[in-house]
């Protein structure tokens, strides 16, 4: 067998001489070099840390500004959409009411015929009375209202006067020639009426007559 010698660690020779034998100059201690380099490295690290903090603050401010801007945009869009939905719903309801009013207006002539038949006693009994009552109830449930009854105060926005009796200041409806109808807030047809003096004016007339009678009796 061949004897193998154990591996030996390499020998490191350190020249600790303070004077360089080749140049004759005094060598600087190695520890001093390390100590001088350490503050420079520390200063560089501090500067890098400061720059990093400033960059983080700028980035945070930028993100906050963009977030606030996007939030404002979202709120504005939400408000616009809510207004759009309300406007669409309002227009839809208005369209429905307009369509209903148009259909009901076409049926006013039928209601007039039924009123004339009722006035002649043709709706006192029988199947026609049932049909008339059901039609009136159905239209009333949809929002149809009639106006223009005898004794009501005269309203030029609702009633159309075709004759006027008396000269009082409290005009009321004396006779109804054709009923008026409204559908919700919309007047479909004005009532044709005859206007007469109100009860208050008629009540004052006997007083004037009595006063004249009393005066005549006194002269006699």
Order of alpha helices (4+ residues) and beta strands (2+ residues): alpha-alpha-beta-beta-beta-beta-beta-beta-alpha
